[in-house]
Amino acid sequence: MFIFFFLLWIILNGRITLEIVLFGLAIAALITTVVRRMTPLSAENERMLFRNAPLLLVYVLNLILEIIKASLQVMTVIWNPAKQPEPVIVEFDSGLDSAFANILLANSITLTPGTITLDQKNGHFVIHCLRKEYADGMGDLSFLRLLRRLK
C-alpha cells in the first residue's frame, strides 16, 4: 500500500525532485499508517491484493466491457416500445468463500445496468433484473468465473 500511495504522489506531482520524493515518502508512510489503523486491511490482505493484481486488472476490464454491453441492452429497452421491462428477481449461490470476493461481485452486479443486488449474505445473492433474459445464466457470470480464481 505504501508503494501505491508513493507512486500516486509522484504521478500526481508530474515531476520528480528531491523535495517531492522526500515529501512523498513521508506522506505515503503517514497515509499507510492511518489506513491500516482505521480499516481491517492487514499486511496479509495487501499481499493477497498484490498477488492477484493481474487478475484484478482483468476483472476491471471485464467489468467495463460488461457495463458497456449491458448499457446497450438497456438502451434497446428504453428506445424500443416493443421491449417493455419485465422485472424479475433471481436468487443464486456464488460458491465464493471470501467476503471480499462476494462484496466485489455484489457491487459489480449493481454497477451493471439492468441489474441490482438486493441482498447478499454468505454467498447467497438476491438480484433484481430489468428483464427476464438478464437473469438467465446469473449463476455463471464472467465476474464469478474470475473471482473463483482469486487466491
Contacts in CASP RR format, 6 or more apart in sequence:
PFRMAT RR
TARGET T0000
AUTHOR 0000-0000-0000
METHOD contacts of the structure
MODEL  1
MFIFFFLLWIILNGRITLEIVLFGLAIAALITTVVRRMTPLSAENERMLF
RNAPLLLVYVLNLILEIIKASLQVMTVIWNPAKQPEPVIVEFDSGLDSAF
ANILLANSITLTPGTITLDQKNGHFVIHCLRKEYADGMGDLSFLRLLRRL
K
1 32 0 8 1.000
1 35 0 8 1.000
1 36 0 8 1.000
1 41 0 8 1.000
1 46 0 8 1.000
2 28 0 8 1.000
2 29 0 8 1.000
2 32 0 8 1.000
3 28 0 8 1.000
5 27 0 8 1.000
5 28 0 8 1.000
5 31 0 8 1.000
5 32 0 8 1.000
6 24 0 8 1.000
6 25 0 8 1.000
6 28 0 8 1.000
9 20 0 8 1.000
9 23 0 8 1.000
9 24 0 8 1.000
9 27 0 8 1.000
9 28 0 8 1.000
10 16 0 8 1.000
10 20 0 8 1.000
10 21 0 8 1.000
10 24 0 8 1.000
13 20 0 8 1.000
35 41 0 8 1.000
36 42 0 8 1.000
45 100 0 8 1.000
48 150 0 8 1.000
48 151 0 8 1.000
49 56 0 8 1.000
51 151 0 8 1.000
52 150 0 8 1.000
52 151 0 8 1.000
55 146 0 8 1.000
55 149 0 8 1.000
55 150 0 8 1.000
58 146 0 8 1.000
59 104 0 8 1.000
59 143 0 8 1.000
59 146 0 8 1.000
59 147 0 8 1.000
62 142 0 8 1.000
62 143 0 8 1.000
62 146 0 8 1.000
63 108 0 8 1.000
63 111 0 8 1.000
63 112 0 8 1.000
63 143 0 8 1.000
66 108 0 8 1.000
66 112 0 8 1.000
66 142 0 8 1.000
66 143 0 8 1.000
67 111 0 8 1.000
67 112 0 8 1.000
67 113 0 8 1.000
70 112 0 8 1.000
70 113 0 8 1.000
70 114 0 8 1.000
70 115 0 8 1.000
70 134 0 8 1.000
71 113 0 8 1.000
73 113 0 8 1.000
73 114 0 8 1.000
73 134 0 8 1.000
74 113 0 8 1.000
74 114 0 8 1.000
74 130 0 8 1.000
76 83 0 8 1.000
77 83 0 8 1.000
77 84 0 8 1.000
77 85 0 8 1.000
77 130 0 8 1.000
77 131 0 8 1.000
83 131 0 8 1.000
85 130 0 8 1.000
85 131 0 8 1.000
86 130 0 8 1.000
86 131 0 8 1.000
86 132 0 8 1.000
87 128 0 8 1.000
87 129 0 8 1.000
87 130 0 8 1.000
87 131 0 8 1.000
88 128 0 8 1.000
88 129 0 8 1.000
88 131 0 8 1.000
88 132 0 8 1.000
88 134 0 8 1.000
88 135 0 8 1.000
89 118 0 8 1.000
89 126 0 8 1.000
89 127 0 8 1.000
89 128 0 8 1.000
89 129 0 8 1.000
90 126 0 8 1.000
90 127 0 8 1.000
90 129 0 8 1.000
90 135 0 8 1.000
90 138 0 8 1.000
91 124 0 8 1.000
91 125 0 8 1.000
91 126 0 8 1.000
91 127 0 8 1.000
92 124 0 8 1.000
92 125 0 8 1.000
92 127 0 8 1.000
92 138 0 8 1.000
92 139 0 8 1.000
93 123 0 8 1.000
93 124 0 8 1.000
93 125 0 8 1.000
94 101 0 8 1.000
94 102 0 8 1.000
94 105 0 8 1.000
94 123 0 8 1.000
94 124 0 8 1.000
94 125 0 8 1.000
94 139 0 8 1.000
94 144 0 8 1.000
94 147 0 8 1.000
95 123 0 8 1.000
95 148 0 8 1.000
96 102 0 8 1.000
96 105 0 8 1.000
96 123 0 8 1.000
96 144 0 8 1.000
96 147 0 8 1.000
96 148 0 8 1.000
98 150 0 8 1.000
100 150 0 8 1.000
101 147 0 8 1.000
101 150 0 8 1.000
102 120 0 8 1.000
102 122 0 8 1.000
102 123 0 8 1.000
103 120 0 8 1.000
104 143 0 8 1.000
104 147 0 8 1.000
105 120 0 8 1.000
105 125 0 8 1.000
105 141 0 8 1.000
105 143 0 8 1.000
105 144 0 8 1.000
105 147 0 8 1.000
106 117 0 8 1.000
106 120 0 8 1.000
106 125 0 8 1.000
107 117 0 8 1.000
108 143 0 8 1.000
109 115 0 8 1.000
109 116 0 8 1.000
109 117 0 8 1.000
109 125 0 8 1.000
109 127 0 8 1.000
109 141 0 8 1.000
109 143 0 8 1.000
110 116 0 8 1.000
110 117 0 8 1.000
114 129 0 8 1.000
114 130 0 8 1.000
114 131 0 8 1.000
114 134 0 8 1.000
115 127 0 8 1.000
115 128 0 8 1.000
115 129 0 8 1.000
115 130 0 8 1.000
115 134 0 8 1.000
116 127 0 8 1.000
116 128 0 8 1.000
117 125 0 8 1.000
117 126 0 8 1.000
117 127 0 8 1.000
118 126 0 8 1.000
118 127 0 8 1.000
118 128 0 8 1.000
119 125 0 8 1.000
119 126 0 8 1.000
120 126 0 8 1.000
125 138 0 8 1.000
127 135 0 8 1.000
127 138 0 8 1.000
129 135 0 8 1.000
129 138 0 8 1.000
END
